């Protein structure tokens, strides 16, 4: 199991955990740690790309919402001015 480090260590070592580790035990452990870091290193570019894409989508979405808000404000202002001019005659 990936989330239980004590069990992983016990599985990696050829001997029981209370016995001294051999060079082979340490090589196995170092190889496993190296593989885990390699997995993590390959995930960072994918995460950065996903964040950048979401950021662009958020900017576009925000821009569209601002245009809609501006259209509503302008439309309301024109309607109020039109009604004011109509009733002031």
PDB file of N, CA, C and O in Angstrom:
ATOM      1  N   UNK A   1       0.836  -1.182   0.000  1.00  0.00           N
ATOM      2  CA  UNK A   1       0.000   0.000   0.000  1.00  0.00           C
ATOM      3  C   UNK A   1       0.881   1.246   0.000  1.00  0.00           C
ATOM      4  O   UNK A   1       1.853   1.322   0.751  1.00  0.00           O
ATOM      5  N   UNK A   2       0.552   2.192  -0.817  1.00  0.00           N
ATOM      6  CA  UNK A   2       1.365   3.385  -0.973  1.00  0.00           C
ATOM      7  C   UNK A   2       1.316   4.304   0.234  1.00  0.00           C
ATOM      8  O   UNK A   2       2.275   5.038   0.473  1.00  0.00           O
ATOM      9  N   UNK A   3       0.239   4.292   1.003  1.00  0.00           N
ATOM     10  CA  UNK A   3       0.060   5.248   2.083  1.00  0.00           C
ATOM     11  C   UNK A   3       0.529   4.754   3.435  1.00  0.00           C
ATOM     12  O   UNK A   3       0.357   5.457   4.431  1.00  0.00           O
ATOM     13  N   UNK A   4       1.107   3.586   3.506  1.00  0.00           N
ATOM     14  CA  UNK A   4       1.572   3.052   4.770  1.00  0.00           C
ATOM     15  C   UNK A   4       3.079   2.870   4.710  1.00  0.00           C
ATOM     16  O   UNK A   4       3.556   1.805   4.319  1.00  0.00           O
ATOM     17  N   UNK A   5       3.849   3.911   5.098  1.00  0.00           N
ATOM     18  CA  UNK A   5       5.301   3.842   4.939  1.00  0.00           C
ATOM     19  C   UNK A   5       5.950   2.727   5.750  1.00  0.00           C
ATOM     20  O   UNK A   5       6.907   2.106   5.286  1.00  0.00           O
ATOM     21  N   UNK A   6       5.449   2.465   6.949  1.00  0.00           N
ATOM     22  CA  UNK A   6       6.057   1.411   7.760  1.00  0.00           C
ATOM     23  C   UNK A   6       5.909   0.052   7.081  1.00  0.00           C
ATOM     24  O   UNK A   6       6.842  -0.752   7.088  1.00  0.00           O
ATOM     25  N   UNK A   7       4.749  -0.205   6.500  1.00  0.00           N
ATOM     26  CA  UNK A   7       4.535  -1.471   5.801  1.00  0.00           C
ATOM     27  C   UNK A   7       5.393  -1.546   4.547  1.00  0.00           C
ATOM     28  O   UNK A   7       5.924  -2.605   4.214  1.00  0.00           O
ATOM     29  N   UNK A   8       5.529  -0.402   3.842  1.00  0.00           N
ATOM     30  CA  UNK A   8       6.377  -0.378   2.655  1.00  0.00           C
ATOM     31  C   UNK A   8       7.817  -0.702   3.009  1.00  0.00           C
ATOM     32  O   UNK A   8       8.479  -1.460   2.300  1.00  0.00           O
ATOM     33  N   UNK A   9       8.302  -0.137   4.096  1.00  0.00           N
ATOM     34  CA  UNK A   9       9.678  -0.419   4.510  1.00  0.00           C
ATOM     35  C   UNK A   9       9.837  -1.883   4.866  1.00  0.00           C
ATOM     36  O   UNK A   9      10.818  -2.516   4.478  1.00  0.00           O
ATOM     37  N   UNK A  10       8.883  -2.423   5.597  1.00  0.00           N
ATOM     38  CA  UNK A  10       8.960  -3.826   5.969  1.00  0.00           C
ATOM     39  C   UNK A  10       8.920  -4.715   4.734  1.00  0.00           C
ATOM     40  O   UNK A  10       9.598  -5.742   4.687  1.00  0.00           O
ATOM     41  N   UNK A  11       8.127  -4.329   3.728  1.00  0.00           N
ATOM     42  CA  UNK A  11       8.066  -5.108   2.488  1.00  0.00           C
ATOM     43  C   UNK A  11       9.360  -5.014   1.695  1.00  0.00           C
ATOM     44  O   UNK A  11       9.781  -5.985   1.068  1.00  0.00           O
ATOM     45  N   UNK A  12       9.997  -3.831   1.722  1.00  0.00           N
ATOM     46  CA  UNK A  12      11.217  -3.624   0.945  1.00  0.00           C
ATOM     47  C   UNK A  12      12.411  -4.379   1.523  1.00  0.00           C
ATOM     48  O   UNK A  12      13.238  -4.904   0.777  1.00  0.00           O
ATOM     49  N   UNK A  13      12.497  -4.432   2.816  1.00  0.00           N
ATOM     50  CA  UNK A  13      13.656  -5.068   3.429  1.00  0.00           C
ATOM     51  C   UNK A  13      13.509  -6.580   3.403  1.00  0.00           C
ATOM     52  O   UNK A  13      12.424  -7.131   3.593  1.00  0.00           O
ATOM     53  N   UNK A  14      14.639  -7.228   3.160  1.00  0.00           N
ATOM     54  CA  UNK A  14      14.638  -8.686   3.125  1.00  0.00           C
ATOM     55  C   UNK A  14      14.549  -9.264   4.539  1.00  0.00           C
ATOM     56  O   UNK A  14      14.121 -10.402   4.728  1.00  0.00           O
ATOM     57  N   UNK A  15      14.955  -8.471   5.520  1.00  0.00           N
ATOM     58  CA  UNK A  15      14.990  -8.939   6.906  1.00  0.00           C
ATOM     59  C   UNK A  15      13.882  -8.270   7.705  1.00  0.00           C
ATOM     60  O   UNK A  15      13.211  -7.363   7.212  1.00  0.00           O
ATOM     61  N   UNK A  16      13.699  -8.707   8.906  1.00  0.00           N
ATOM     62  CA  UNK A  16      12.718  -8.072   9.781  1.00  0.00           C
ATOM     63  C   UNK A  16      13.191  -6.666  10.117  1.00  0.00           C
ATOM     64  O   UNK A  16      14.394  -6.408  10.088  1.00  0.00           O
ATOM     65  N   UNK A  17      12.291  -5.756  10.434  1.00  0.00           N
ATOM     66  CA  UNK A  17      12.669  -4.360  10.687  1.00  0.00           C
ATOM     67  C   UNK A  17      13.638  -4.184  11.868  1.00  0.00           C
ATOM     68  O   UNK A  17      14.339  -3.174  11.919  1.00  0.00           O
ATOM     69  N   UNK A  18      13.700  -5.128  12.814  1.00  0.00           N
ATOM     70  CA  UNK A  18      14.587  -4.945  13.962  1.00  0.00           C
ATOM     71  C   UNK A  18      16.008  -5.443  13.690  1.00  0.00           C
ATOM     72  O   UNK A  18      16.871  -5.336  14.562  1.00  0.00           O
ATOM     73  N   UNK A  19      16.264  -5.985  12.496  1.00  0.00           N
ATOM     74  CA  UNK A  19      17.605  -6.414  12.118  1.00  0.00           C
ATOM     75  C   UNK A  19      18.265  -5.326  11.286  1.00  0.00           C
ATOM     76  O   UNK A  19      17.573  -4.526  10.656  1.00  0.00           O
ATOM     77  N   UNK A  20      19.607  -5.282  11.276  1.00  0.00           N
ATOM     78  CA  UNK A  20      20.296  -4.255  10.478  1.00  0.00           C
ATOM     79  C   UNK A  20      19.982  -4.407   8.991  1.00  0.00           C
ATOM     80  O   UNK A  20      19.796  -5.513   8.484  1.00  0.00           O
ATOM     81  N   UNK A  21      19.931  -3.278   8.318  1.00  0.00           N
ATOM     82  CA  UNK A  21      19.649  -3.293   6.882  1.00  0.00           C
ATOM     83  C   UNK A  21      20.916  -3.647   6.109  1.00  0.00           C
ATOM     84  O   UNK A  21      22.022  -3.286   6.512  1.00  0.00           O
ATOM     85  N   UNK A  22      20.746  -4.345   5.012  1.00  0.00           N
ATOM     86  CA  UNK A  22      21.868  -4.677   4.139  1.00  0.00           C
ATOM     87  C   UNK A  22      21.972  -3.623   3.046  1.00  0.00           C
ATOM     88  O   UNK A  22      21.085  -2.784   2.892  1.00  0.00           O
ATOM     89  N   UNK A  23      23.060  -3.674   2.291  1.00  0.00           N
ATOM     90  CA  UNK A  23      23.217  -2.744   1.170  1.00  0.00           C
ATOM     91  C   UNK A  23      22.104  -2.932   0.148  1.00  0.00           C
ATOM     92  O   UNK A  23      21.616  -1.957  -0.424  1.00  0.00           O
ATOM     93  N   UNK A  24      21.713  -4.145  -0.078  1.00  0.00           N
ATOM     94  CA  UNK A  24      20.641  -4.417  -1.036  1.00  0.00           C
ATOM     95  C   UNK A  24      19.321  -3.807  -0.555  1.00  0.00           C
ATOM     96  O   UNK A  24      18.547  -3.273  -1.349  1.00  0.00           O
ATOM     97  N   UNK A  25      19.077  -3.894   0.755  1.00  0.00           N
ATOM     98  CA  UNK A  25      17.866  -3.276   1.304  1.00  0.00           C
ATOM     99  C   UNK A  25      17.862  -1.776   1.034  1.00  0.00           C
ATOM    100  O   UNK A  25      16.842  -1.207   0.645  1.00  0.00           O
ATOM    101  N   UNK A  26      19.003  -1.150   1.242  1.00  0.00           N
ATOM    102  CA  UNK A  26      19.088   0.294   1.024  1.00  0.00           C
ATOM    103  C   UNK A  26      18.966   0.650  -0.458  1.00  0.00           C
ATOM    104  O   UNK A  26      18.373   1.672  -0.800  1.00  0.00           O
ATOM    105  N   UNK A  27      19.524  -0.186  -1.342  1.00  0.00           N
ATOM    106  CA  UNK A  27      19.376   0.050  -2.781  1.00  0.00           C
ATOM    107  C   UNK A  27      17.909  -0.034  -3.195  1.00  0.00           C
ATOM    108  O   UNK A  27      17.422   0.796  -3.962  1.00  0.00           O
ATOM    109  N   UNK A  28      17.220  -1.035  -2.684  1.00  0.00           N
ATOM    110  CA  UNK A  28      15.795  -1.191  -3.001  1.00  0.00           C
ATOM    111  C   UNK A  28      15.019   0.021  -2.524  1.00  0.00           C
ATOM    112  O   UNK A  28      14.181   0.554  -3.251  1.00  0.00           O
ATOM    113  N   UNK A  29      15.298   0.458  -1.299  1.00  0.00           N
ATOM    114  CA  UNK A  29      14.607   1.625  -0.741  1.00  0.00           C
ATOM    115  C   UNK A  29      14.913   2.879  -1.555  1.00  0.00           C
ATOM    116  O   UNK A  29      14.009   3.660  -1.855  1.00  0.00           O
ATOM    117  N   UNK A  30      16.177   3.075  -1.911  1.00  0.00           N
ATOM    118  CA  UNK A  30      16.553   4.253  -2.712  1.00  0.00           C
ATOM    119  C   UNK A  30      15.876   4.222  -4.083  1.00  0.00           C
ATOM    120  O   UNK A  30      15.434   5.258  -4.581  1.00  0.00           O
ATOM    121  N   UNK A  31      15.794   3.042  -4.690  1.00  0.00           N
ATOM    122  CA  UNK A  31      15.131   2.916  -5.992  1.00  0.00           C
ATOM    123  C   UNK A  31      13.656   3.259  -5.879  1.00  0.00           C
ATOM    124  O   UNK A  31      13.107   3.953  -6.734  1.00  0.00           O
ATOM    125  N   UNK A  32      13.020   2.775  -4.831  1.00  0.00           N
ATOM    126  CA  UNK A  32      11.590   3.077  -4.638  1.00  0.00           C
ATOM    127  C   UNK A  32      11.368   4.570  -4.418  1.00  0.00           C
ATOM    128  O   UNK A  32      10.433   5.144  -4.977  1.00  0.00           O
ATOM    129  N   UNK A  33      12.204   5.195  -3.624  1.00  0.00           N
ATOM    130  CA  UNK A  33      12.082   6.636  -3.375  1.00  0.00           C
ATOM    131  C   UNK A  33      12.312   7.407  -4.675  1.00  0.00           C
ATOM    132  O   UNK A  33      11.585   8.355  -4.971  1.00  0.00           O
ATOM    133  N   UNK A  34      13.322   7.005  -5.449  1.00  0.00           N
ATOM    134  CA  UNK A  34      13.604   7.667  -6.723  1.00  0.00           C
ATOM    135  C   UNK A  34      12.414   7.559  -7.672  1.00  0.00           C
ATOM    136  O   UNK A  34      12.070   8.533  -8.341  1.00  0.00           O
ATOM    137  N   UNK A  35      11.791   6.405  -7.736  1.00  0.00           N
ATOM    138  CA  UNK A  35      10.613   6.230  -8.602  1.00  0.00           C
ATOM    139  C   UNK A  35       9.457   7.120  -8.165  1.00  0.00           C
ATOM    140  O   UNK A  35       8.745   7.684  -8.997  1.00  0.00           O
ATOM    141  N   UNK A  36       9.276   7.240  -6.850  1.00  0.00           N
ATOM    142  CA  UNK A  36       8.183   8.101  -6.365  1.00  0.00           C
ATOM    143  C   UNK A  36       8.422   9.551  -6.741  1.00  0.00           C
ATOM    144  O   UNK A  36       7.498  10.246  -7.164  1.00  0.00           O
ATOM    145  N   UNK A  37       9.668  10.017  -6.588  1.00  0.00           N
ATOM    146  CA  UNK A  37       9.968  11.391  -6.975  1.00  0.00           C
ATOM    147  C   UNK A  37       9.822  11.581  -8.477  1.00  0.00           C
ATOM    148  O   UNK A  37       9.386  12.644  -8.921  1.00  0.00           O
ATOM    149  N   UNK A  38      10.174  10.585  -9.259  1.00  0.00           N
ATOM    150  CA  UNK A  38      10.004  10.684 -10.715  1.00  0.00           C
ATOM    151  C   UNK A  38       8.530  10.823 -11.070  1.00  0.00           C
ATOM    152  O   UNK A  38       8.177  11.592 -11.963  1.00  0.00           O
ATOM    153  N   UNK A  39       7.668  10.083 -10.376  1.00  0.00           N
ATOM    154  CA  UNK A  39       6.223  10.210 -10.615  1.00  0.00           C
ATOM    155  C   UNK A  39       5.751  11.616 -10.294  1.00  0.00           C
ATOM    156  O   UNK A  39       4.974  12.206 -11.045  1.00  0.00           O
ATOM    157  N   UNK A  40       6.220  12.148  -9.178  1.00  0.00           N
ATOM    158  CA  UNK A  40       5.799  13.487  -8.754  1.00  0.00           C
ATOM    159  C   UNK A  40       6.297  14.528  -9.747  1.00  0.00           C
ATOM    160  O   UNK A  40       5.556  15.443 -10.108  1.00  0.00           O
ATOM    161  N   UNK A  41       7.546  14.400 -10.194  1.00  0.00           N
ATOM    162  CA  UNK A  41       8.113  15.360 -11.147  1.00  0.00           C
ATOM    163  C   UNK A  41       7.346  15.377 -12.465  1.00  0.00           C
ATOM    164  O   UNK A  41       7.221  16.430 -13.089  1.00  0.00           O
ATOM    165  N   UNK A  42       6.839  14.242 -12.892  1.00  0.00           N
ATOM    166  CA  UNK A  42       6.089  14.220 -14.155  1.00  0.00           C
ATOM    167  C   UNK A  42       4.693  14.787 -13.995  1.00  0.00           C
ATOM    168  O   UNK A  42       4.061  15.154 -14.986  1.00  0.00           O
ATOM    169  N   UNK A  43       4.198  14.867 -12.764  1.00  0.00           N
ATOM    170  CA  UNK A  43       2.853  15.404 -12.548  1.00  0.00           C
ATOM    171  C   UNK A  43       2.843  16.926 -12.527  1.00  0.00           C
ATOM    172  O   UNK A  43       1.821  17.525 -12.861  1.00  0.00           O
ATOM    173  N   UNK A  44       3.947  17.577 -12.147  1.00  0.00           N
ATOM    174  CA  UNK A  44       3.971  19.034 -12.043  1.00  0.00           C
ATOM    175  C   UNK A  44       3.663  19.744 -13.356  1.00  0.00           C
ATOM    176  O   UNK A  44       2.834  20.653 -13.347  1.00  0.00           O
ATOM    177  N   UNK A  45       4.274  19.391 -14.483  1.00  0.00           N
ATOM    178  CA  UNK A  45       3.921  20.102 -15.731  1.00  0.00           C
ATOM    179  C   UNK A  45       2.443  19.960 -16.091  1.00  0.00           C
ATOM    180  O   UNK A  45       1.832  20.908 -16.584  1.00  0.00           O
ATOM    181  N   UNK A  46       1.875  18.800 -15.851  1.00  0.00           N
ATOM    182  CA  UNK A  46       0.452  18.611 -16.149  1.00  0.00           C
ATOM    183  C   UNK A  46      -0.405  19.497 -15.256  1.00  0.00           C
ATOM    184  O   UNK A  46      -1.398  20.066 -15.709  1.00  0.00           O
ATOM    185  N   UNK A  47      -0.027  19.615 -14.000  1.00  0.00           N
ATOM    186  CA  UNK A  47      -0.783  20.459 -13.067  1.00  0.00           C
ATOM    187  C   UNK A  47      -0.652  21.922 -13.470  1.00  0.00           C
ATOM    188  O   UNK A  47      -1.636  22.661 -13.461  1.00  0.00           O
ATOM    189  N   UNK A  48       0.565  22.344 -13.825  1.00  0.00           N
ATOM    190  CA  UNK A  48       0.760  23.735 -14.249  1.00  0.00           C
ATOM    191  C   UNK A  48      -0.075  24.053 -15.482  1.00  0.00           C
ATOM    192  O   UNK A  48      -0.686  25.119 -15.560  1.00  0.00           O
ATOM    193  N   UNK A  49      -0.103  23.142 -16.439  1.00  0.00           N
ATOM    194  CA  UNK A  49      -0.882  23.351 -17.654  1.00  0.00           C
ATOM    195  C   UNK A  49      -2.370  23.440 -17.332  1.00  0.00           C
ATOM    196  O   UNK A  49      -3.072  24.288 -17.883  1.00  0.00           O
ATOM    197  N   UNK A  50      -2.855  22.581 -16.453  1.00  0.00           N
ATOM    198  CA  UNK A  50      -4.271  22.609 -16.073  1.00  0.00           C
ATOM    199  C   UNK A  50      -4.617  23.914 -15.372  1.00  0.00           C
ATOM    200  O   UNK A  50      -5.679  24.489 -15.616  1.00  0.00           O
ATOM    201  N   UNK A  51      -3.731  24.383 -14.506  1.00  0.00           N
ATOM    202  CA  UNK A  51      -3.976  25.652 -13.806  1.00  0.00           C
ATOM    203  C   UNK A  51      -4.001  26.808 -14.805  1.00  0.00           C
ATOM    204  O   UNK A  51      -4.843  27.700 -14.705  1.00  0.00           O
ATOM    205  N   UNK A  52      -3.076  26.792 -15.767  1.00  0.00           N
ATOM    206  CA  UNK A  52      -3.042  27.863 -16.759  1.00  0.00           C
ATOM    207  C   UNK A  52      -4.317  27.871 -17.605  1.00  0.00           C
ATOM    208  O   UNK A  52      -4.874  28.931 -17.888  1.00  0.00           O
ATOM    209  N   UNK A  53      -4.774  26.677 -18.007  1.00  0.00           N
ATOM    210  CA  UNK A  53      -6.007  26.597 -18.797  1.00  0.00           C
ATOM    211  C   UNK A  53      -7.206  27.077 -17.992  1.00  0.00           C
ATOM    212  O   UNK A  53      -8.049  27.805 -18.515  1.00  0.00           O
ATOM    213  N   UNK A  54      -7.293  26.685 -16.742  1.00  0.00           N
ATOM    214  CA  UNK A  54      -8.402  27.126 -15.900  1.00  0.00           C
ATOM    215  C   UNK A  54      -8.350  28.631 -15.676  1.00  0.00           C
ATOM    216  O   UNK A  54      -9.388  29.291 -15.621  1.00  0.00           O
ATOM    217  N   UNK A  55      -7.149  29.170 -15.546  1.00  0.00           N
ATOM    218  CA  UNK A  55      -6.996  30.614 -15.374  1.00  0.00           C
ATOM    219  C   UNK A  55      -7.499  31.358 -16.607  1.00  0.00           C
ATOM    220  O   UNK A  55      -8.197  32.365 -16.481  1.00  0.00           O
ATOM    221  N   UNK A  56      -7.153  30.874 -17.787  1.00  0.00           N
ATOM    222  CA  UNK A  56      -7.636  31.509 -19.017  1.00  0.00           C
ATOM    223  C   UNK A  56      -9.149  31.398 -19.138  1.00  0.00           C
ATOM    224  O   UNK A  56      -9.815  32.356 -19.530  1.00  0.00           O
ATOM    225  N   UNK A  57      -9.691  30.236 -18.803  1.00  0.00           N
ATOM    226  CA  UNK A  57     -11.146  30.061 -18.845  1.00  0.00           C
ATOM    227  C   UNK A  57     -11.833  31.001 -17.871  1.00  0.00           C
ATOM    228  O   UNK A  57     -12.878  31.575 -18.180  1.00  0.00           O
ATOM    229  N   UNK A  58     -11.242  31.154 -16.693  1.00  0.00           N
ATOM    230  CA  UNK A  58     -11.823  32.044 -15.685  1.00  0.00           C
ATOM    231  C   UNK A  58     -11.784  33.491 -16.160  1.00  0.00           C
ATOM    232  O   UNK A  58     -12.745  34.234 -15.966  1.00  0.00           O
ATOM    233  N   UNK A  59     -10.671  33.895 -16.787  1.00  0.00           N
ATOM    234  CA  UNK A  59     -10.571  35.263 -17.304  1.00  0.00           C
ATOM    235  C   UNK A  59     -11.623  35.520 -18.376  1.00  0.00           C
ATOM    236  O   UNK A  59     -12.275  36.565 -18.371  1.00  0.00           O
ATOM    237  N   UNK A  60     -11.790  34.576 -19.289  1.00  0.00           N
ATOM    238  CA  UNK A  60     -12.790  34.726 -20.350  1.00  0.00           C
ATOM    239  C   UNK A  60     -14.195  34.785 -19.766  1.00  0.00           C
ATOM    240  O   UNK A  60     -15.015  35.601 -20.188  1.00  0.00           O
ATOM    241  N   UNK A  61     -14.466  33.938 -18.815  1.00  0.00           N
ATOM    242  CA  UNK A  61     -15.771  33.918 -18.172  1.00  0.00           C
ATOM    243  C   UNK A  61     -16.036  35.236 -17.449  1.00  0.00           C
ATOM    244  O   UNK A  61     -17.131  35.793 -17.533  1.00  0.00           O
ATOM    245  N   UNK A  62     -15.028  35.723 -16.742  1.00  0.00           N
ATOM    246  CA  UNK A  62     -15.168  36.991 -16.025  1.00  0.00           C
ATOM    247  C   UNK A  62     -15.397  38.134 -17.003  1.00  0.00           C
ATOM    248  O   UNK A  62     -16.221  39.014 -16.755  1.00  0.00           O
ATOM    249  N   UNK A  63     -14.668  38.119 -18.112  1.00  0.00           N
ATOM    250  CA  UNK A  63     -14.814  39.167 -19.118  1.00  0.00           C
ATOM    251  C   UNK A  63     -16.242  39.171 -19.689  1.00  0.00           C
ATOM    252  O   UNK A  63     -16.843  40.231 -19.861  1.00  0.00           O
ATOM    253  N   UNK A  64     -16.772  37.989 -19.976  1.00  0.00           N
ATOM    254  CA  UNK A  64     -18.134  37.909 -20.507  1.00  0.00           C
ATOM    255  C   UNK A  64     -19.151  38.414 -19.482  1.00  0.00           C
ATOM    256  O   UNK A  64     -20.105  39.103 -19.841  1.00  0.00           O
ATOM    257  N   UNK A  65     -18.951  38.078 -18.230  1.00  0.00           N
ATOM    258  CA  UNK A  65     -19.869  38.547 -17.189  1.00  0.00           C
ATOM    259  C   UNK A  65     -19.799  40.068 -17.056  1.00  0.00           C
ATOM    260  O   UNK A  65     -20.819  40.716 -16.822  1.00  0.00           O
ATOM    261  N   UNK A  66     -18.608  40.641 -17.202  1.00  0.00           N
ATOM    262  CA  UNK A  66     -18.472  42.097 -17.126  1.00  0.00           C
ATOM    263  C   UNK A  66     -19.190  42.773 -18.303  1.00  0.00           C
ATOM    264  O   UNK A  66     -19.827  43.811 -18.128  1.00  0.00           O
ATOM    265  N   UNK A  67     -19.085  42.180 -19.500  1.00  0.00           N
ATOM    266  CA  UNK A  67     -19.800  42.735 -20.654  1.00  0.00           C
ATOM    267  C   UNK A  67     -21.312  42.670 -20.445  1.00  0.00           C
ATOM    268  O   UNK A  67     -22.025  43.618 -20.776  1.00  0.00           O
ATOM    269  N   UNK A  68     -21.795  41.575 -19.906  1.00  0.00           N
ATOM    270  CA  UNK A  68     -23.230  41.448 -19.634  1.00  0.00           C
ATOM    271  C   UNK A  68     -23.675  42.484 -18.607  1.00  0.00           C
ATOM    272  O   UNK A  68     -24.725  43.108 -18.762  1.00  0.00           O
ATOM    273  N   UNK A  69     -22.873  42.666 -17.559  1.00  0.00           N
ATOM    274  CA  UNK A  69     -23.211  43.650 -16.531  1.00  0.00           C
ATOM    275  C   UNK A  69     -23.223  45.063 -17.119  1.00  0.00           C
ATOM    276  O   UNK A  69     -24.121  45.853 -16.827  1.00  0.00           O
ATOM    277  N   UNK A  70     -22.220  45.378 -17.951  1.00  0.00           N
ATOM    278  CA  UNK A  70     -22.159  46.699 -18.577  1.00  0.00           C
ATOM    279  C   UNK A  70     -23.368  46.916 -19.487  1.00  0.00           C
ATOM    280  O   UNK A  70     -23.925  48.012 -19.529  1.00  0.00           O
ATOM    281  N   UNK A  71     -23.769  45.884 -20.208  1.00  0.00           N
ATOM    282  CA  UNK A  71     -24.938  46.016 -21.082  1.00  0.00           C
ATOM    283  C   UNK A  71     -26.197  46.276 -20.269  1.00  0.00           C
ATOM    284  O   UNK A  71     -27.032  47.090 -20.662  1.00  0.00           O
ATOM    285  N   UNK A  72     -26.342  45.589 -19.135  1.00  0.00           N
ATOM    286  CA  UNK A  72     -27.521  45.802 -18.282  1.00  0.00           C
ATOM    287  C   UNK A  72     -27.510  47.217 -17.712  1.00  0.00           C
ATOM    288  O   UNK A  72     -28.550  47.876 -17.685  1.00  0.00           O
ATOM    289  N   UNK A  73     -26.352  47.694 -17.258  1.00  0.00           N
ATOM    290  CA  UNK A  73     -26.261  49.045 -16.677  1.00  0.00           C
ATOM    291  C   UNK A  73     -26.560  50.096 -17.746  1.00  0.00           C
ATOM    292  O   UNK A  73     -27.309  51.041 -17.496  1.00  0.00           O
ATOM    293  N   UNK A  74     -25.986  49.937 -18.917  1.00  0.00           N
ATOM    294  CA  UNK A  74     -26.228  50.900 -19.992  1.00  0.00           C
ATOM    295  C   UNK A  74     -27.690  50.862 -20.419  1.00  0.00           C
ATOM    296  O   UNK A  74     -28.312  51.908 -20.606  1.00  0.00           O
ATOM    297  N   UNK A  75     -28.231  49.675 -20.570  1.00  0.00           N
ATOM    298  CA  UNK A  75     -29.647  49.550 -20.947  1.00  0.00           C
ATOM    299  C   UNK A  75     -30.562  50.171 -19.910  1.00  0.00           C
ATOM    300  O   UNK A  75     -31.527  50.849 -20.261  1.00  0.00           O
ATOM    301  N   UNK A  76     -30.274  49.949 -18.643  1.00  0.00           N
ATOM    302  CA  UNK A  76     -31.087  50.547 -17.572  1.00  0.00           C
ATOM    303  C   UNK A  76     -30.972  52.066 -17.598  1.00  0.00           C
ATOM    304  O   UNK A  76     -31.967  52.773 -17.435  1.00  0.00           O
ATOM    305  N   UNK A  77     -29.756  52.567 -17.804  1.00  0.00           N
ATOM    306  CA  UNK A  77     -29.559  54.028 -17.869  1.00  0.00           C
ATOM    307  C   UNK A  77     -30.315  54.646 -19.027  1.00  0.00           C
ATOM    308  O   UNK A  77     -30.936  55.697 -18.870  1.00  0.00           O
ATOM    309  N   UNK A  78     -30.271  54.013 -20.182  1.00  0.00           N
ATOM    310  CA  UNK A  78     -30.993  54.523 -21.356  1.00  0.00           C
ATOM    311  C   UNK A  78     -32.494  54.497 -21.093  1.00  0.00           C
ATOM    312  O   UNK A  78     -33.204  55.441 -21.438  1.00  0.00           O
ATOM    313  N   UNK A  79     -32.977  53.419 -20.483  1.00  0.00           N
ATOM    314  CA  UNK A  79     -34.414  53.319 -20.184  1.00  0.00           C
ATOM    315  C   UNK A  79     -34.844  54.404 -19.206  1.00  0.00           C
ATOM    316  O   UNK A  79     -35.897  55.017 -19.379  1.00  0.00           O
ATOM    317  N   UNK A  80     -34.032  54.642 -18.179  1.00  0.00           N
ATOM    318  CA  UNK A  80     -34.383  55.679 -17.198  1.00  0.00           C
ATOM    319  C   UNK A  80     -34.371  57.058 -17.857  1.00  0.00           C
ATOM    320  O   UNK A  80     -35.275  57.860 -17.622  1.00  0.00           O
ATOM    321  N   UNK A  81     -33.373  57.336 -18.668  1.00  0.00           N
ATOM    322  CA  UNK A  81     -33.329  58.632 -19.362  1.00  0.00           C
ATOM    323  C   UNK A  81     -34.513  58.785 -20.313  1.00  0.00           C
ATOM    324  O   UNK A  81     -35.101  59.862 -20.417  1.00  0.00           O
ATOM    325  N   UNK A  82     -34.858  57.703 -21.004  1.00  0.00           N
ATOM    326  CA  UNK A  82     -36.000  57.762 -21.924  1.00  0.00           C
ATOM    327  C   UNK A  82     -37.301  58.007 -21.183  1.00  0.00           C
ATOM    328  O   UNK A  82     -38.120  58.818 -21.615  1.00  0.00           O
ATOM    329  N   UNK A  83     -37.498  57.309 -20.064  1.00  0.00           N
ATOM    330  CA  UNK A  83     -38.717  57.511 -19.285  1.00  0.00           C
ATOM    331  C   UNK A  83     -38.768  58.896 -18.660  1.00  0.00           C
ATOM    332  O   UNK A  83     -39.833  59.510 -18.585  1.00  0.00           O
ATOM    333  N   UNK A  84     -37.604  59.395 -18.206  1.00  0.00           N
ATOM    334  CA  UNK A  84     -37.552  60.733 -17.634  1.00  0.00           C
ATOM    335  C   UNK A  84     -37.922  61.770 -18.696  1.00  0.00           C
ATOM    336  O   UNK A  84     -38.696  62.690 -18.430  1.00  0.00           O
ATOM    337  N   UNK A  85     -37.377  61.620 -19.870  1.00  0.00           N
ATOM    338  CA  UNK A  85     -37.703  62.553 -20.968  1.00  0.00           C
ATOM    339  C   UNK A  85     -39.161  62.444 -21.380  1.00  0.00           C
ATOM    340  O   UNK A  85     -39.773  63.455 -21.725  1.00  0.00           O
ATOM    341  N   UNK A  86     -39.736  61.247 -21.355  1.00  0.00           N
ATOM    342  CA  UNK A  86     -41.114  61.045 -21.733  1.00  0.00           C
ATOM    343  C   UNK A  86     -42.059  61.713 -20.732  1.00  0.00           C
ATOM    344  O   UNK A  86     -43.008  62.392 -21.126  1.00  0.00           O
ATOM    345  N   UNK A  87     -41.799  61.519 -19.446  1.00  0.00           N
ATOM    346  CA  UNK A  87     -42.703  62.076 -18.428  1.00  0.00           C
ATOM    347  C   UNK A  87     -42.441  63.544 -18.136  1.00  0.00           C
ATOM    348  O   UNK A  87     -43.285  64.195 -17.520  1.00  0.00           O
ATOM    349  N   UNK A  88     -41.318  64.083 -18.549  1.00  0.00           N
ATOM    350  CA  UNK A  88     -41.044  65.501 -18.285  1.00  0.00           C
ATOM    351  C   UNK A  88     -41.716  66.416 -19.319  1.00  0.00           C
ATOM    352  O   UNK A  88     -41.702  67.633 -19.134  1.00  0.00           O
ATOM    353  N   UNK A  89     -42.285  65.900 -20.362  1.00  0.00           N
ATOM    354  CA  UNK A  89     -42.939  66.716 -21.390  1.00  0.00           C
ATOM    355  C   UNK A  89     -44.281  67.125 -20.975  1.00  0.00           C
ATOM    356  O   UNK A  89     -44.974  67.817 -21.720  1.00  0.00           O
TER     357      UNK A  89
END
